[in-house]
Amino acid sequence: LGAHEWPKHGTCATWADTSGAVPGFDQASYYAATFDLARREGTPDALVAAAGSQLALADLQAMFGGPRKVALGCTSKCELVQVVTCYTQGKGTADDPVGPNARTDCPCTGVRDSHYDNSCAEKHACAEVTILSPEQTGCGGHPSPSPDACGDVLKCCPGVLGPACTGDAECLGESGCARCAHSGHCTNEPRGA
């Protein structure tokens, strides 16, 4: 993640304005803002519910505010692989801090017209988009252990969501927990694992 995201995308956020007068993010604050945005926005419930089925492209775009507010990346088989949303940038003042603010229209050039970022609409012209389930992706699909698998002592164990959290400090006192994951739940996985 760090070897791609920061050099490819994060370095564009080092300045909050096009003139280079207002400092933006360093690498740590870029990742913090990214994970905060993911927590704030989440995944639409209708998208989660559609796992393993198909959605009309227009319905999928509507979940994210419409075709001007989202770019959807698909495989050649019209399987969803990425969602790109766009936000206004803070001006770096006390009233308008640096970072993503309100959702805004994505630029036509380079995002909405992209055969990569918006390939569901542009390159593959998908009428229907397949939302793969974890079983279909090969990235999961094995039965998750039940919370009882942790026993009565551990709050965090492999494959089970730990208690809700907003920071590492909330997890460190829980048995079996190592940190607060970007999902907003304590995990037994140490940082960098």
N, C-alpha and C positions, 0 to 999 in steps of 0.2 A: 504494500500500500504506500508506504513512505517513499519508496524508490520511484514510483510513478506519479502519484498525486501532487506532491509538492513541486517537483521540477516542471511538470506539465501544466498544472492548474494553479497551484498555490502561489507561485512566484508572481502571477498576475495580480495578486491581492496585496502585494507589499506596499502599494500606494493606493490611497482611497480616492484619488482624483487623477485625471489624465495629465495634469501639469507636473505631477510629482512633488507637489508642495505639502500634501497631507499624508503622513505615514499611515500605512495600513497594518497588515498582519505580519508577524514573524511566523516561523513554521509552527510553533506550539499554539499560538493563538488562532492560526488558520484551522488547525485540526479541532481545537476546542469549539470554534464557531461552526464548523462543519457538523460535528456531532450534536451540538446544541440545536442546530437547524433540523437535523434528522429526528431528534426527540420531539421538537416542537411540531413539525409537520406530520411525522408518522407515515404510515401506509394506509391509504383509504380502506375502510372496512370492506367495501364492495370488491376491491381488488383481492384482498385476502380471501374472501368468500368465493371468488372466481377461480382459485387455484385448481388446476386440473381440467379447466374448461376453456371456452372461447368467449370473447367479448367483441362486439362491434367496435371498430377503430374509433368511431365518433363517441361511443359511450366511454371508452377508456380515456380519450382526450378530455371529455367532460369531467371526469373524476379529478382532474388536475386544473380545471378552470377553462378548458377549451383549447382548440388547436393553436392559438397564438401564445398560450401560456406554458406549453409543454412540447418537448420533442421526445419521441418514443423510438428506441432502437430495437430492431427485430432481426432475427436470423432470416435466411432465405425461405424458411418454412413458416414465417410470420409468428415466431415464438418471441415473446417479449424478453429482452435482455437488459434494457436500461431505460431509465426515466430521467430526463433533464428538465429541471424547472429553473426559472430565472427570477431574480430579485433585484430591487433597487438597492443601491449602495449607500450606506451612511456617509455623512460628510466629515466625520471626525470631530464633531463638536460635542459639548456636554448634552445638548438636547437631541442630537442625532449622531450617536456613536458609530464608529467604523463597523462595518459588517453588513450581512444581508438583512434587509428590512421587509418591505411588502413584496408580495409576488407581483411580477410585471410581465409584459409581453416579452417573449424571447426574441432576440434579433433575427430577422429573416436571413440575412447573409451570415453564413457560418454556423447557424444552429437550425432554424426551421427549414432551410433549403439543403441541409446536410444529408448526404447519402449514407452517413454513418450515424450521427446523433439522432436523426429523424428518419431512419431507414424504413420504419413501418409504413410511413406515408409516402416518402420520396422514392426510395430505391425499389421497394417491394410492392408498393401500392396495395397493402393488405386491407381487405374489407373487414376481415375478422382477425383478431389477434389471440393466439394461444397463450394462456397464463399457465405456465408449467407448475406442477406441484413439486414438493421436495422429492417425491419418489421418481418423478420424471426427469429431474435434473441430475440425479446421482449425487446430490449434495445433502442428502438426508434420506428420509423415508423409512429408516429403520425405526422400530417402535421406541418411543421415548420412555425412559424409565418413569415409573410413577413416583410421586413425591414420597411414597412410603419406602422407596428404594434407598432413601437417605437415612432411614431409621429415625429414631426419636431424637438423636443428638445433633446431626448435621443439618444446617440450614442451607448449605450449598453442596451439591454433588453433581457429577457429570450428567448432562442432558436434562437437568431440571432447573427451571427458573428459580433463582433465589429471591429473597425479599426485594421489594422495590427500593430504589435508592436514587440519590442525586449526586453523590460523591463517594469517594473511596472510604472516607472516615465512617460512614454509616455501615459499611460492610466489615470492617476490620474487627469489630467486636462479635460478629456472628460466627458460629462454629463452622469450619470448613470453607469460609468465604475468603477470597484473596483481594477483591477489588470490586468497584462498581463498573459494570460493562456499559458500552454505549447504548445498549438496549434499555437502560434504566433499571436493571436488576443486578443484584449481587451475583458474582460468579466464583467458581472455584479455580478458574483459569488465571494464573499469574499474568501480569502485564508482559506483553511481548511473546506470549506463548503461541 
